[in-house]
């Protein structure tokens, strides 16, 4: 017998034994507990189904059969939201000095809402026809021409009170993916920054032409903060590597000057820019204080050590003989004199999240975020006595679904793109639930897992690791921040999750401008992080993101992506698969089994094999040595034709030998018993689904349809 035949024979024997063992474990899971009795059932793979105890051949070729019907059940608008992104005063809206307000919502519907403060609800609610799933990126009011300009993705729109029921597309900047920081100069020309071009653009709506600075610096992908000062200068704050500050005149885009920051940072962003008289106030990631640049002396003055809440400051106004502006620190309102940068604490303001501070000579308007709307409180600038309060409700929009988790209770938990909090939908009854308004820890969820009666969540922004006690999910105190991985490890997105009976494991994507994700372990007994491995700053897998994990009691298997943090080129080479020995805390092996794949996703331990997903389909990996023994092609898209991502493919294990794979706009059910594959949805079929899918313990599989709808997928080919 050849060595290959011997190996396959050994594998089949082991596979048969493991299949029986997993089936027994599955039947006991609903009643089992960890030996100390302190935890409930721990279902491997977040409660996904184990297959029946029978010989299932994962290596046999697959034959394509009829498509399924696509959708069995639809839960529309699964994650409604009224989360405000920005509020802007529309001064002199009708020529009489009256102000309205433009409010932008995160999400993909009802993103623009126009408020008349004399009304209790928006007077105009507008959905942007095409753009960014997160909503409107920035907006600017041209008060002279009474026109509001908006950006979404790389599109520019305008709104006018003369045609208030919709927006008009002005233009798009095709070379950019996203546009930021839109401003309007005194001549009505529009200015904005771009990603990944790292350039600033000027668009003239009258002449219908645009100009560009070109890439501001070789290491600059983001031109994100744009400010026009009173001297017709354009100030630009960049990131994600080496955040910089640039300035040039509106009259000459070809003479761009860099103003060197007093404390250069390796990574991060210029996060805010304000212009007061001859001063530019700059906030930068990694620098606690606000920095003051004097245009007259062309030098940096002293720093403002009192940090403004959310880096927000008001416009400037005259107060007695001084020009002043207002800001908030630790719940108190402060007035700052611009001539000497001295602060005066006025007093405490009402508790709550202040979105905007709008200063007038005789009052200060504080705009608060509250559940379902806004509260506008007008206070006296000396005494803070309330002069008036207005409550305005907003019309709900919808988040785009970002992540899914099927749980042992039959509920599917949902995270949202640029979202706050977490929602769930019962797979049987359709009953919906949302996390409490007072819960403030969860932002965009990249990945999550169920273990020991909790959900462990990876939240984007600061790579927050959060645990939620499901028996007290309505209690804000049950949402525990375990660690903020950006502080010590410079991470941004926890994607990979796995669990066994004692531990939960996580893998991450690094922060902007960095490469190398970390790998860590959380104790289910203590609910604390036991260790984190970062390869001495190079990443657990050198210069790779750790995006997929699966565990048994002895080993953790992981997959990587060469895609780094935003603003950093992909690492050269191919995605890797690794096997990690838990007890000895060492790597058993690491391979790159799929030639041409820059990312591998969603590893599963099934019937003695390790399965991983890529854009093309499913790879069957030998868990003994990490070699690929079979590749099942499910889509017509090749790995080399797509830039490696962090979540570009997914798999869910169903019942009775079925597995669902989704990538490249193709969703396929594979039946390893009948050796068939069937399309559930594709770009050519009536239904096209997103990449994120999940399964319930009973084998039902759920996906995302048209961004906002949770749907149960049909897994049976049509007859």
C-alpha positions as CSV (number, residue, x, y, z in Angstrom):
1,X,0.0,0.0,0.0
2,X,1.4,3.4,-0.9
3,X,2.0,6.1,1.7
4,X,-0.9,8.1,0.4
5,X,-3.3,5.2,0.6
6,X,-2.1,4.4,4.1
7,X,-2.7,7.9,5.1
8,X,-6.2,8.0,3.7
9,X,-7.1,4.7,5.3
10,X,-5.9,6.0,8.7
11,X,-7.9,9.1,8.1
12,X,-11.1,7.3,7.3
13,X,-10.8,5.1,10.4
14,X,-10.2,8.1,12.6
15,X,-12.9,10.1,10.9
16,X,-15.5,7.3,11.6
17,X,-14.6,7.2,15.3
18,X,-14.7,11.0,15.6
19,X,-18.1,11.1,13.8
20,X,-19.5,8.8,16.5
21,X,-17.9,10.7,19.3
22,X,-19.2,14.1,18.1
23,X,-22.6,12.7,17.6
24,X,-22.7,11.4,21.2
25,X,-21.3,14.7,22.4
26,X,-24.0,16.6,20.5
27,X,-26.8,14.5,22.0
28,X,-25.5,15.2,25.5
29,X,-24.8,18.9,25.0
30,X,-28.2,20.3,25.9
31,X,-28.0,18.8,29.4
32,X,-24.2,18.9,30.1
33,X,-22.4,21.3,32.3
34,X,-18.8,22.1,33.1
35,X,-17.5,19.9,35.8
36,X,-17.4,22.6,38.5
37,X,-21.2,23.2,38.0
38,X,-20.8,26.9,37.7
39,X,-21.5,27.2,34.0
40,X,-24.2,26.1,31.7
41,X,-23.9,24.2,28.4
42,X,-21.0,25.1,26.1
43,X,-21.9,24.4,22.6
44,X,-19.0,24.1,20.2
45,X,-19.4,26.6,17.3
46,X,-22.0,28.7,19.0
47,X,-24.6,26.0,19.0
48,X,-24.2,24.9,15.4
49,X,-25.5,21.4,14.7
50,X,-23.4,18.2,14.8
51,X,-23.9,15.7,12.1
52,X,-25.5,12.3,12.6
53,X,-23.2,9.4,13.3
54,X,-22.7,8.0,9.9
55,X,-19.9,7.8,7.4
56,X,-19.8,11.1,5.6
57,X,-17.3,11.5,2.8
58,X,-16.0,15.0,2.6
59,X,-13.6,14.2,-0.2
60,X,-15.9,12.9,-2.9
61,X,-16.6,15.1,-5.9
62,X,-19.8,17.2,-5.8
63,X,-22.4,17.2,-8.5
64,X,-24.4,20.4,-9.1
65,X,-28.2,19.9,-8.8
66,X,-31.2,22.2,-9.0
67,X,-31.2,25.5,-7.2
68,X,-33.2,25.8,-4.0
69,X,-36.1,28.3,-3.6
70,X,-33.8,30.7,-1.9
71,X,-35.7,32.2,1.0
72,X,-38.1,30.3,3.4
73,X,-38.8,33.2,5.8
74,X,-37.9,36.9,5.9
75,X,-37.6,39.2,8.8
76,X,-37.6,42.7,7.2
77,X,-35.8,45.7,8.7
78,X,-34.1,43.5,11.3
79,X,-32.1,46.2,13.0
80,X,-34.1,49.6,13.0
81,X,-32.2,52.6,14.2
82,X,-32.4,56.3,14.9
83,X,-28.7,56.8,15.6
84,X,-27.6,60.3,14.8
85,X,-24.3,60.8,13.1
86,X,-24.2,64.6,12.8
87,X,-26.4,67.7,13.2
88,X,-25.9,70.9,11.3
89,X,-27.6,74.3,11.7
90,X,-29.1,75.6,8.5
91,X,-28.9,79.3,9.2
92,X,-31.1,81.8,7.4
93,X,-33.1,79.0,5.9
94,X,-35.8,81.3,4.4
95,X,-34.1,84.7,4.3
96,X,-35.5,85.9,7.6
97,X,-32.8,84.7,9.9
98,X,-34.7,81.5,10.9
99,X,-32.7,78.3,11.4
100,X,-33.6,74.7,10.6
101,X,-31.4,71.7,11.3
102,X,-30.1,68.9,9.1
103,X,-29.7,65.6,10.9
104,X,-27.9,62.6,9.5
105,X,-28.7,59.0,10.6
106,X,-26.3,56.1,10.4
107,X,-27.7,53.4,8.1
108,X,-29.1,52.9,4.7
109,X,-32.5,54.5,4.9
110,X,-33.9,57.8,6.1
111,X,-30.4,59.1,6.4
112,X,-31.2,62.8,6.0
113,X,-33.9,64.4,8.2
114,X,-34.7,68.1,8.2
115,X,-35.9,69.6,11.4
116,X,-37.9,72.8,12.0
117,X,-37.4,73.4,15.8
118,X,-41.0,74.5,16.1
119,X,-42.2,71.0,15.0
120,X,-42.0,67.8,17.1
121,X,-40.9,65.6,14.2
122,X,-38.9,66.0,11.0
123,X,-40.5,68.0,8.3
124,X,-38.6,66.2,5.5
125,X,-37.2,62.6,5.6
126,X,-35.0,61.6,2.7
127,X,-33.3,58.3,1.8
128,X,-30.0,58.7,-0.2
129,X,-30.4,56.8,-3.4
130,X,-26.9,55.3,-3.5
131,X,-23.8,55.7,-1.4
132,X,-22.3,54.3,1.8
133,X,-24.0,51.6,3.9
134,X,-23.1,53.7,7.0
135,X,-25.0,56.7,5.7
136,X,-23.9,60.2,5.0
137,X,-20.2,60.9,5.6
138,X,-20.2,64.7,5.9
139,X,-22.4,67.7,5.1
140,X,-21.9,71.5,4.7
141,X,-24.4,74.4,4.5
142,X,-23.9,77.1,1.8
143,X,-26.0,79.8,3.6
144,X,-25.5,82.4,0.8
145,X,-27.1,80.1,-1.8
146,X,-29.3,78.2,0.7
147,X,-28.0,74.8,-0.4
148,X,-26.9,71.8,1.7
149,X,-24.1,69.5,0.3
150,X,-23.7,65.9,1.4
151,X,-21.2,63.1,0.8
152,X,-21.9,59.4,0.8
153,X,-19.2,57.0,-0.3
154,X,-17.7,58.9,-3.3
155,X,-21.0,60.6,-4.2
156,X,-21.9,64.3,-3.7
157,X,-25.5,65.3,-3.3
158,X,-27.3,68.6,-2.6
159,X,-30.6,69.5,-0.9
160,X,-32.4,72.8,-1.2
161,X,-35.5,74.2,0.7
162,X,-36.9,75.1,-2.7
163,X,-37.0,71.4,-3.6
164,X,-37.2,69.8,-0.2
165,X,-38.5,66.3,-0.9
166,X,-35.3,64.8,-2.2
167,X,-31.7,65.2,-2.9
168,X,-29.9,65.8,-6.3
169,X,-26.7,64.1,-7.3
170,X,-24.1,66.8,-7.9
171,X,-21.2,64.6,-9.0
172,X,-19.0,61.7,-7.9
173,X,-15.2,61.4,-7.6
174,X,-14.7,58.1,-9.3
175,X,-11.0,57.7,-8.2
176,X,-12.0,57.9,-4.6
177,X,-13.9,55.3,-2.5
178,X,-15.0,57.6,0.3
179,X,-15.2,61.4,0.6
180,X,-14.8,63.2,3.9
181,X,-15.0,66.6,5.5
182,X,-17.0,68.5,2.9
183,X,-16.8,72.3,3.1
184,X,-18.1,75.2,1.0
185,X,-16.0,78.4,0.3
186,X,-17.3,81.9,-0.2
187,X,-17.5,81.4,-4.0
188,X,-19.7,78.3,-3.6
189,X,-17.0,75.8,-4.5
190,X,-17.0,72.4,-2.7
191,X,-13.9,71.0,-0.9
192,X,-13.5,67.5,0.5
193,X,-10.9,64.9,1.2
194,X,-10.7,61.3,-0.2
195,X,-9.8,57.8,0.6
196,X,-7.7,55.9,-0.5
197,X,-6.3,58.6,-2.7
198,X,-5.1,60.8,0.2
199,X,-6.0,63.9,-1.9
200,X,-8.2,67.0,-1.5
201,X,-10.7,67.8,-4.2
202,X,-12.3,71.1,-5.3
203,X,-15.5,70.9,-7.2
204,X,-17.1,73.9,-8.9
205,X,-20.9,73.3,-9.2
206,X,-21.3,76.2,-11.7
207,X,-18.4,75.2,-14.0
208,X,-19.0,71.4,-13.3
209,X,-15.3,70.7,-13.0
210,X,-13.0,69.5,-10.3
211,X,-9.4,69.7,-9.4
212,X,-7.2,67.6,-7.1
213,X,-4.1,68.2,-5.0
214,X,-3.0,64.7,-5.8
215,X,-1.7,62.4,-3.0
216,X,-0.6,64.7,-0.2
217,X,2.2,62.4,0.9
218,X,3.4,58.9,0.0
219,X,2.1,57.4,3.2
220,X,-1.2,59.2,3.2
221,X,-4.3,57.3,2.2
222,X,-6.9,59.4,4.2
223,X,-7.5,63.1,3.8
224,X,-10.3,63.1,6.4
225,X,-10.5,66.4,8.3
226,X,-11.0,69.5,6.0
227,X,-11.2,73.1,7.4
228,X,-11.6,76.4,5.6
229,X,-10.4,79.4,7.6
230,X,-11.2,83.1,7.3
231,X,-8.1,83.7,5.2
232,X,-9.1,81.4,2.4
233,X,-6.8,78.6,3.5
234,X,-7.6,74.9,3.3
235,X,-6.4,72.9,6.3
236,X,-6.2,69.1,5.9
237,X,-5.8,66.5,8.7
238,X,-4.7,63.0,7.5
239,X,-4.1,59.4,8.8
240,X,-3.8,56.4,9.2
241,X,-0.1,56.1,9.2
242,X,1.8,59.1,10.4
243,X,-1.1,61.6,10.8
244,X,-0.1,64.9,9.3
245,X,-1.4,68.5,8.9
246,X,-1.3,70.3,5.6
247,X,-2.4,73.7,4.4
248,X,-2.8,75.5,1.0
249,X,-4.7,78.4,-0.4
250,X,-8.0,78.0,-2.1
251,X,-6.5,79.8,-5.1
252,X,-3.6,77.3,-5.6
253,X,-3.9,73.6,-5.1
254,X,-0.4,73.1,-6.4
255,X,1.4,74.7,-3.4
256,X,0.6,72.4,-0.5
257,X,2.7,72.9,2.7
258,X,3.0,70.5,5.6
259,X,2.8,71.9,9.1
260,X,4.9,69.5,11.2
261,X,3.1,68.3,14.3
262,X,4.9,69.0,17.6
263,X,4.6,65.4,18.6
264,X,4.6,63.1,15.6
265,X,2.6,59.9,15.9
266,X,3.3,56.6,14.2
267,X,-0.4,55.8,13.6
268,X,-3.8,57.4,14.0
269,X,-5.6,60.5,12.7
270,X,-6.0,64.2,13.0
271,X,-9.4,63.9,14.6
272,X,-10.6,67.5,14.6
273,X,-9.7,70.9,13.3
274,X,-11.1,74.3,14.5
275,X,-10.3,77.8,13.3
276,X,-10.5,80.7,15.8
277,X,-9.1,84.0,14.7
278,X,-5.5,83.3,13.6
279,X,-5.4,80.0,15.5
280,X,-5.9,76.5,14.3
281,X,-6.8,74.0,17.1
282,X,-5.8,70.4,16.3
283,X,-6.7,67.1,17.9
284,X,-4.6,64.1,17.1
285,X,-4.9,60.4,18.0
286,X,-2.5,59.5,20.8
287,X,-2.2,63.1,22.1
288,X,-4.4,64.0,25.0
289,X,-4.3,67.8,24.7
290,X,-5.6,70.0,21.9
291,X,-2.7,71.6,20.0
292,X,-2.8,75.3,19.0
293,X,-1.1,76.6,15.9
294,X,-0.5,80.3,15.4
295,X,-0.8,81.3,11.8
296,X,0.8,84.7,12.5
297,X,4.0,83.4,14.0
298,X,3.8,80.0,12.2
299,X,4.6,78.2,15.4
300,X,2.8,75.9,17.8
301,X,1.6,77.7,20.9
302,X,0.9,76.0,24.2
303,X,-1.4,73.0,24.4
304,X,-4.9,72.9,25.9
305,X,-4.7,70.4,28.6
306,X,-8.4,70.4,29.4
307,X,-9.8,67.8,26.9
308,X,-13.1,68.7,25.2
309,X,-15.8,66.0,25.4
310,X,-15.8,64.2,22.0
311,X,-13.4,67.0,20.8
312,X,-16.4,69.2,20.2
313,X,-16.3,73.0,20.4
314,X,-18.8,75.6,19.5
315,X,-18.4,78.4,16.9
316,X,-16.9,81.6,18.2
317,X,-19.0,84.6,19.3
318,X,-18.4,88.0,20.9
319,X,-18.8,88.1,24.7
320,X,-18.3,91.5,26.2
321,X,-15.0,92.7,24.7
322,X,-13.7,89.1,23.9
323,X,-14.1,86.6,21.2
324,X,-15.0,83.3,22.9
325,X,-16.1,79.7,22.2
326,X,-17.6,77.0,24.4
327,X,-16.8,73.4,25.1
328,X,-17.7,70.7,27.7
329,X,-15.5,68.7,30.0
330,X,-16.7,66.2,32.6
331,X,-20.3,67.5,32.4
332,X,-19.4,71.2,32.8
333,X,-19.6,74.0,30.2
334,X,-16.6,76.1,29.8
335,X,-16.0,79.4,28.0
336,X,-12.6,80.0,26.4
337,X,-11.2,83.4,25.6
338,X,-9.3,83.2,22.3
339,X,-7.0,86.1,22.9
340,X,-5.2,84.5,25.8
341,X,-6.7,81.0,25.9
342,X,-8.0,81.3,29.4
343,X,-10.9,79.1,30.6
344,X,-13.9,80.1,32.6
345,X,-16.0,77.3,34.0
346,X,-19.7,78.3,33.8
347,X,-21.2,75.4,35.5
348,X,-22.9,72.0,35.2
349,X,-25.1,71.2,32.3
350,X,-27.9,68.6,32.2
351,X,-26.6,65.1,32.0
352,X,-26.6,63.3,28.6
353,X,-24.7,62.9,25.4
354,X,-24.2,66.3,23.7
355,X,-23.9,66.1,20.0
356,X,-23.4,69.8,19.2
357,X,-22.8,73.2,20.9
358,X,-24.2,76.2,18.9
359,X,-23.3,79.6,20.4
360,X,-25.1,82.9,19.9
361,X,-24.5,86.2,21.6
362,X,-27.4,85.8,23.9
363,X,-27.8,82.0,24.3
364,X,-26.1,78.6,23.9
365,X,-27.9,75.8,22.2
366,X,-27.0,72.3,23.5
367,X,-28.2,69.4,21.3
368,X,-28.6,66.2,23.2
369,X,-29.0,62.7,21.8
370,X,-31.9,60.7,23.4
371,X,-33.7,57.5,22.6
372,X,-35.6,58.0,19.3
373,X,-34.7,61.6,18.8
374,X,-33.0,64.8,20.0
375,X,-33.4,67.3,22.8
376,X,-32.5,70.9,22.1
377,X,-31.8,72.9,25.3
378,X,-31.2,76.7,25.1
379,X,-29.3,78.1,28.1
380,X,-28.1,81.5,29.2
381,X,-24.4,82.0,28.6
382,X,-23.7,83.3,32.1
383,X,-26.1,81.5,34.4
384,X,-26.9,78.4,32.4
385,X,-30.5,79.0,33.3
386,X,-32.7,77.1,30.8
387,X,-34.4,79.4,28.3
388,X,-36.3,76.7,26.5
389,X,-36.3,73.0,25.7
390,X,-37.5,71.3,22.5
391,X,-37.9,67.5,22.0
392,X,-37.8,66.3,18.5
393,X,-38.5,62.7,17.5
394,X,-36.7,61.2,14.5
395,X,-38.0,58.7,11.9
396,X,-36.3,55.3,12.3
397,X,-33.9,54.1,9.6
398,X,-32.2,50.8,9.3
399,X,-28.7,49.6,9.9
400,X,-27.0,47.3,7.5
401,X,-26.4,43.9,9.2
402,X,-22.8,43.3,9.8
403,X,-22.6,40.1,11.8
404,X,-24.8,37.1,12.8
405,X,-24.8,34.5,15.6
406,X,-27.3,31.7,16.0
407,X,-27.6,30.6,19.6
408,X,-28.7,27.6,21.6
409,X,-32.0,29.4,22.6
410,X,-33.1,29.6,19.0
411,X,-32.4,33.4,18.8
412,X,-30.2,35.0,16.1
413,X,-28.2,37.9,17.4
414,X,-27.3,40.7,15.0
415,X,-24.6,43.3,14.9
416,X,-24.7,46.4,12.6
417,X,-22.4,48.2,10.3
418,X,-21.3,51.4,12.1
419,X,-23.9,50.4,14.7
420,X,-24.5,50.7,18.4
421,X,-25.8,47.8,20.5
422,X,-27.1,44.4,19.6
423,X,-30.4,43.0,18.4
424,X,-31.9,39.5,18.3
425,X,-34.7,37.8,16.4
426,X,-36.3,34.5,17.5
427,X,-36.0,32.1,14.6
428,X,-39.4,30.5,15.4
429,X,-41.7,33.4,16.6
430,X,-39.9,36.4,15.0
431,X,-39.9,38.1,18.4
432,X,-37.5,41.0,18.4
433,X,-35.3,42.4,21.1
434,X,-32.8,45.2,21.4
435,X,-30.1,45.8,24.0
436,X,-31.0,48.6,26.5
437,X,-30.4,52.2,25.5
438,X,-28.2,52.7,28.6
439,X,-25.8,50.0,27.2
440,X,-22.9,52.1,25.7
441,X,-20.1,49.6,25.1
442,X,-21.1,47.8,21.9
443,X,-20.3,49.5,18.6
444,X,-19.9,47.7,15.2
445,X,-19.8,44.0,16.0
446,X,-17.2,42.1,13.8
447,X,-17.6,38.7,15.4
448,X,-19.2,37.0,18.4
449,X,-19.7,33.6,20.0
450,X,-21.9,31.9,22.6
451,X,-20.4,30.1,25.5
452,X,-21.4,29.3,29.1
453,X,-24.6,31.3,29.0
454,X,-22.9,34.4,27.7
455,X,-22.2,36.0,24.4
456,X,-18.6,37.2,23.8
457,X,-18.5,40.1,21.4
458,X,-15.7,41.8,19.4
459,X,-16.5,45.5,18.8
460,X,-14.8,47.6,16.2
461,X,-13.1,50.9,17.0
462,X,-10.9,50.0,19.9
463,X,-11.0,46.2,19.5
464,X,-13.2,45.9,22.6
465,X,-13.8,42.5,24.0
466,X,-17.2,42.4,25.7
467,X,-19.1,39.7,27.6
468,X,-22.9,39.7,28.0
469,X,-24.8,37.6,30.5
470,X,-27.8,36.4,28.4
471,X,-30.0,35.8,31.5
472,X,-29.7,39.5,32.3
473,X,-29.4,40.9,28.8
474,X,-31.8,43.8,29.7
475,X,-29.5,45.0,32.4
476,X,-26.8,47.5,31.2
477,X,-24.6,46.2,34.0
478,X,-24.4,42.8,32.3
479,X,-22.3,44.2,29.5
480,X,-18.8,43.8,30.7
481,X,-15.7,45.3,29.0
482,X,-13.0,42.7,29.4
483,X,-10.3,44.5,27.5
484,X,-9.7,47.3,25.0
485,X,-7.0,45.8,22.8
486,X,-6.1,49.0,21.0
487,X,-4.4,50.5,24.1
488,X,-1.6,47.9,24.5
489,X,-1.7,45.9,21.3
490,X,-2.8,48.4,18.7
491,X,-5.8,46.3,17.4
492,X,-9.1,47.4,15.9
493,X,-11.3,44.5,15.0
494,X,-11.9,41.2,16.8
495,X,-13.0,38.8,14.1
496,X,-12.0,35.3,15.0
497,X,-13.8,33.5,17.9
498,X,-13.8,29.9,19.2
499,X,-14.8,28.1,22.4
500,X,-14.3,24.8,24.2
501,X,-15.6,23.7,27.6
502,X,-13.2,25.9,29.6
503,X,-12.1,28.9,27.4
504,X,-13.0,31.3,24.7
505,X,-10.4,32.3,22.1
506,X,-10.2,35.4,20.0
507,X,-8.2,36.7,17.0
508,X,-8.0,40.2,15.7
509,X,-7.2,42.7,12.9
510,X,-4.7,45.5,13.7
511,X,-5.4,49.2,13.9
512,X,-5.1,51.7,11.1
513,X,-1.6,51.8,9.6
514,X,-0.5,48.5,11.3
515,X,0.0,44.9,10.4
516,X,-0.2,41.8,12.6
517,X,-3.3,40.6,14.6
518,X,-3.2,39.1,18.1
519,X,-4.5,35.8,19.5
520,X,-5.8,35.5,23.1
521,X,-7.6,33.3,25.6
522,X,-10.5,34.1,28.0
523,X,-11.3,31.9,31.0
524,X,-15.0,30.9,31.2
525,X,-14.6,30.4,34.9
526,X,-13.2,33.8,35.8
527,X,-14.5,35.8,32.7
528,X,-11.1,37.3,32.5
529,X,-8.4,37.3,29.8
530,X,-5.6,34.8,30.7
531,X,-3.1,35.7,27.9
532,X,-2.7,37.6,24.7
533,X,0.0,36.7,22.1
534,X,1.2,39.4,19.7
535,X,4.5,38.1,18.4
536,X,6.4,40.9,20.1
537,X,4.4,43.5,18.2
538,X,4.7,41.7,14.8
539,X,1.4,39.8,15.2
540,X,0.7,36.3,16.4
541,X,1.2,35.2,12.8
542,X,3.8,37.6,11.5
543,X,2.1,40.5,9.6
544,X,-1.2,38.6,9.2
545,X,-4.6,39.3,10.6
546,X,-6.2,36.4,12.6
547,X,-9.8,36.3,11.2
548,X,-11.0,32.7,11.9
549,X,-10.8,30.3,14.8
550,X,-12.2,26.9,15.9
551,X,-11.3,24.9,18.9
552,X,-11.6,21.5,20.6
553,X,-10.4,20.6,24.0
554,X,-6.7,20.3,23.0
555,X,-6.1,22.6,20.0
556,X,-7.2,25.8,18.4
557,X,-7.1,26.0,14.6
558,X,-7.0,29.4,13.0
559,X,-7.0,31.2,9.6
560,X,-5.4,34.4,8.6
561,X,-5.6,37.2,6.0
562,X,-2.8,39.2,4.5
563,X,-5.2,42.2,4.7
564,X,-3.8,44.6,7.3
565,X,-5.3,47.6,9.1
566,X,-6.6,50.3,6.8
567,X,-3.9,52.4,5.2
568,X,-1.4,49.6,5.2
569,X,-0.7,47.6,2.0
570,X,-1.5,43.9,2.1
571,X,1.3,41.6,3.4
572,X,2.9,39.7,0.5
573,X,2.2,36.0,0.3
574,X,-0.7,33.7,1.0
575,X,-3.1,33.2,3.9
576,X,-2.1,30.7,6.5
577,X,-3.8,28.0,8.6
578,X,-2.4,27.1,12.0
579,X,-2.8,24.6,14.8
580,X,-2.1,25.7,18.3
581,X,-1.5,23.5,21.3
582,X,-3.5,25.0,24.1
583,X,-1.8,23.2,27.1
584,X,1.7,23.9,25.9
585,X,0.9,27.3,24.4
586,X,2.9,26.6,21.3
587,X,2.2,26.3,17.5
588,X,1.9,22.7,16.3
589,X,2.1,23.7,12.7
590,X,1.4,26.6,10.3
591,X,0.9,26.2,6.6
592,X,-0.4,28.0,3.5
593,X,-2.4,25.2,2.0
594,X,-4.5,27.1,-0.6
595,X,-2.3,28.5,-3.4
596,X,-3.4,32.0,-4.5
597,X,-5.6,32.7,-1.5
598,X,-4.8,35.8,0.5
599,X,-7.4,35.1,3.1
600,X,-9.1,32.0,4.5
601,X,-12.2,32.1,6.6
602,X,-14.6,30.4,9.0
603,X,-12.8,27.2,10.0
604,X,-14.9,24.3,11.0
605,X,-14.0,20.9,12.6
606,X,-16.2,18.4,10.9
607,X,-16.0,14.6,10.8
608,X,-12.3,14.6,11.6
609,X,-11.4,17.2,9.0
610,X,-10.7,20.9,9.2
611,X,-12.8,22.8,6.7
612,X,-12.0,26.4,5.7
613,X,-13.7,28.8,3.3
614,X,-12.3,31.0,0.6
615,X,-13.8,33.0,-2.2
616,X,-13.8,30.0,-4.5
617,X,-15.4,27.4,-2.1
618,X,-14.4,25.0,0.6
619,X,-10.9,23.5,1.3
620,X,-10.6,20.3,3.3
621,X,-7.5,20.4,5.4
622,X,-5.7,17.5,7.2
623,X,-5.6,18.6,10.9
624,X,-2.5,16.4,11.5
625,X,-0.2,18.5,9.2
626,X,-2.2,21.4,7.7
627,X,-2.1,20.1,4.1
628,X,-5.1,20.5,1.8
629,X,-6.5,17.1,0.6
630,X,-9.5,18.4,-1.3
631,X,-10.9,21.6,-2.8
632,X,-14.6,22.0,-3.6
633,X,-15.2,24.8,-6.0
634,X,-18.6,26.6,-5.4
635,X,-18.3,30.0,-7.2
636,X,-16.9,31.1,-10.5
637,X,-14.8,33.8,-8.8
638,X,-11.2,33.1,-8.3
639,X,-9.3,34.2,-5.1
640,X,-6.8,36.1,-7.2
641,X,-9.6,38.3,-8.6
642,X,-10.6,39.7,-5.2
643,X,-8.6,41.6,-2.8
644,X,-8.3,39.5,0.4
645,X,-10.7,40.7,3.0
646,X,-11.5,40.1,6.7
647,X,-15.0,38.7,6.2
648,X,-15.4,38.0,2.4
649,X,-16.6,34.4,2.9
650,X,-18.5,32.4,5.6
651,X,-19.7,28.9,6.3
652,X,-22.4,27.5,8.5
653,X,-22.8,23.8,9.4
654,X,-26.3,22.6,9.1
655,X,-27.9,19.2,9.8
656,X,-27.7,15.8,8.1
657,X,-24.4,16.4,6.4
658,X,-25.2,19.8,4.9
659,X,-22.9,22.9,4.9
660,X,-23.7,26.4,3.6
661,X,-21.0,28.6,2.0
662,X,-21.4,32.2,1.0
663,X,-18.9,34.4,-0.9
664,X,-18.6,36.5,-4.0
665,X,-22.4,37.0,-4.2
666,X,-22.9,33.2,-4.4
667,X,-24.5,31.2,-1.6
668,X,-24.4,27.4,-1.9
669,X,-25.6,24.4,0.1
670,X,-23.4,21.4,0.0
671,X,-24.8,17.9,0.9
672,X,-21.9,15.6,1.7
673,X,-24.2,12.6,2.0
674,X,-25.7,12.9,-1.5
675,X,-22.4,14.5,-2.8
676,X,-24.3,17.4,-4.3
677,X,-24.2,21.2,-4.4
678,X,-27.1,23.5,-5.0
679,X,-27.2,27.3,-5.4
680,X,-29.3,29.1,-2.9
681,X,-28.7,32.6,-4.3
682,X,-26.4,34.4,-6.7
683,X,-26.1,37.7,-8.6
684,X,-27.9,36.1,-11.5
685,X,-30.7,34.5,-9.5
686,X,-33.7,36.3,-7.9
687,X,-31.9,36.3,-4.6
688,X,-28.4,37.6,-3.7
689,X,-27.3,37.2,-0.1
690,X,-24.5,38.8,1.9
691,X,-21.4,36.9,3.1
692,X,-22.4,36.5,6.8
693,X,-24.5,33.4,7.6
694,X,-25.2,31.4,10.8
695,X,-26.9,28.2,11.9
696,X,-29.2,27.3,14.8
697,X,-28.8,24.0,16.6
698,X,-31.7,22.5,14.7
699,X,-29.9,23.0,11.4
700,X,-31.7,26.0,10.0
701,X,-29.4,28.5,8.4
702,X,-29.9,32.3,8.2
703,X,-28.4,34.9,6.1
704,X,-28.7,38.6,5.1
705,X,-30.8,39.8,2.2
706,X,-30.6,43.4,0.8
707,X,-28.5,44.5,3.7
708,X,-31.3,44.9,6.3
709,X,-33.3,41.7,6.1
710,X,-32.6,38.5,8.1
711,X,-33.7,35.5,6.1
712,X,-34.0,31.8,6.6
713,X,-32.3,30.0,3.7
714,X,-33.9,27.1,1.8
715,X,-31.4,24.2,1.8
716,X,-33.5,21.7,-0.3
717,X,-33.0,21.7,-4.1
718,X,-36.2,22.2,-6.1
719,X,-37.6,19.1,-7.7
